[in-house]
Amino acid sequence: MRVRTRFAPSPTGYLHIGGARTALFCWLFARHHQGDFILRIEDTDEVRSTHDSVDAILQSLSWLGLDWDEGPLLAEGTGDWKEKGEHGSYFQMKRTDHYKRYVRQLLDEKKAYPCYCAPEELELMRQKALAEKRLARYDGRCRELTAERRAALEAQGKKASVRFRMPDDGETIVPDGIRGAVTFDNKVLQDFVIQKTTGGPTYNFANVVDDHLMKITHVVRGDEHLSNTPYQIRLYQGLGFEPPRFAHLSMILGPDGTKLSKRHGATSVLEYRDQGFLPDTMRNYLALLGWSTPESQQLFTQEELIAKFGLEGCQKNPATFDNQKLLWMNGEYIRNAPVSRLIELAGPFLRKAGLPDRAEGTLAAAVKLEQEKAKLLSDLPGLVEFFFRDPSYDPKAVDKVLRAAGADKVLEELGPFLSAVEPFTDKPLEEAIRRFCETTGRKTGQVFHPIRVAVSGKTTGPTLFGMLELLGRETVLARLEGARRLLAHA
């Protein structure tokens, strides 16, 4: 059996962390087993589904590096999406003929029936059950309507939905790849709508039909869908389909123990991209939300994730999203990334700041010097911009360092001294400046700190002598003099 997983988001908004984690686990499971990963757009919510949401979902998955074997492709401009795969369309609202065919089959086999209950009637039914301290569920009043009664209701202009008949007693067992066998008492379940009064399918019904027709072998999804699964299993049985294997992932909580939401910070994948997180970081961190290896490994290459991933490592307990750990991990990825890839990923931030975005010359050398300090890609422009334009002096640095007693004299004497250093490179500069400290009787801090602030505008930065080498003699001398002019005019 060839493994086939699917990620089936509803295009009613951006792809959030929970959905991205589900997509990643489906992708990892498929890639681990050399199977297929399918992307299907479940746009049965005709009111809230939007073109922009589909684009955002496709962009998010592409940015995360989760390639799919079948499904819609990114649209160019505002055009329609092309699709790849032999089981399409991969948009549910383009598959309505399939759903209507199977609804008709269930009606003909008396496994489903038309329901004429209006929303107001259903609400009254719910309120009455609650008042009587009964389980609020559909009472099956349309199950046994005669043909004459149905005709009379339709003559009154009432539109019917279609409900699937659930068993009245016994149990429905969901074999779950993470939780084991989960048992549902059929008495707490109810006949449920599979076709709306508009003629469109409901989520539970379209889901089952599509998973069958697309030959999905494993359904990996969030545990909020576990309550849907007994209904879907009964539908599989009613339609004569073989159910896929199910696995329901644990919930993701915020640091305060409540369900992850906007109050905990960014929740959209694209927000994290725009803040400066690496896709590699997000893949790695999302993988650890509810999954682990026996040795509790924290950092993975993509190849390691694929090789080591398995449902047996998934946990039943909720996972906690920790922004600080995510930021730490991003810093680790930045420090270990090749400079060329770092500059490629940071391109949008560098361009926005008006800086070069090609991994060559001064930029590559500057990024290499500052790589250790960056936690986000968005940090890089601020760290390297002084290599390309006159520094913007931090007022606190000026007051604390440049206005310190003797600092102006240091800058004055250093100019002629540095003019004579040959070559103007890291090691000779270090030797010369240390010798300057010794011959003038100054401590290194009295010299190093004024130089740093004078040429960069900041008290922190890369290694001092490497920074001076990269700036070059002409720029360094000009900035030493510029800092003295700043002090003179203050």
Salt bridges, closest charged atoms under 4 A:
ASP36 OD2 - ARG2 NE 2.94
ASP36 OD2 - ARG4 NH1 3.11
GLU42 OE2 - ARG40 NH2 2.79
ASP45 OD2 - ARG48 NE 2.92
GLU46 OE2 - LYS196 NZ 3.50
ASP55 OD2 - HIS51 ND1 3.61
ASP67 OD2 - ARG31 NH2 3.44
ASP69 OD2 - ARG31 NH1 3.01
GLU70 OE2 - ARG4 NH1 2.85
GLU70 OE1 - HIS87 ND1 3.26
ASP80 OD2 - LYS94 NZ 3.37
GLU86 OE2 - HIS87 NE2 3.79
ASP108 OD1 - ARG104 NH1 3.46
GLU109 OE1 - LYS111 NZ 3.11
GLU121 OE2 - LYS158 NZ 3.39
GLU123 OE2 - ARG126 NH2 3.05
GLU132 OE2 - LYS128 NZ 2.70
GLU132 OE1 - ARG134 NE 2.74
ASP139 OD2 - ARG141 NH2 2.92
GLU144 OE2 - ARG165 NH2 3.10
ASP168 OD1 - ARG143 NH2 3.23
ASP176 OD2 - HIS248 ND1 2.61
ASP191 OD2 - ARG143 NE 2.66
ASP210 OD2 - ARG40 NE 3.79
ASP210 OD1 - ARG95 NE 2.61
ASP211 OD2 - ARG6 NH2 2.90
ASP211 OD1 - ARG40 NH1 2.87
ASP223 OD2 - ARG179 NH2 3.46
GLU224 OE2 - HIS225 NE2 3.96
ASP256 OD1 - HIS264 NE2 2.71
ASP274 OD1 - ARG273 NE 2.94
ASP280 OD2 - ARG283 NH2 3.52
ASP280 OD1 - ARG341 NH2 2.66
GLU295 OE2 - LYS308 NZ 3.31
GLU332 OE2 - ARG335 NH2 2.74
ASP357 OD2 - ARG351 NH1 2.59
GLU360 OE2 - ARG358 NE 3.52
GLU385 OE1 - ARG389 NH1 3.05
ASP399 OD1 - ARG403 NE 3.03
ASP408 OD1 - ARG484 NE 3.08
GLU412 OE1 - LYS409 NZ 3.76
GLU412 OE1 - ARG484 NH2 3.77
GLU413 OE1 - ARG442 NH1 3.00
GLU422 OE2 - ARG473 NH2 2.89
GLU430 OE2 - ARG434 NE 3.10
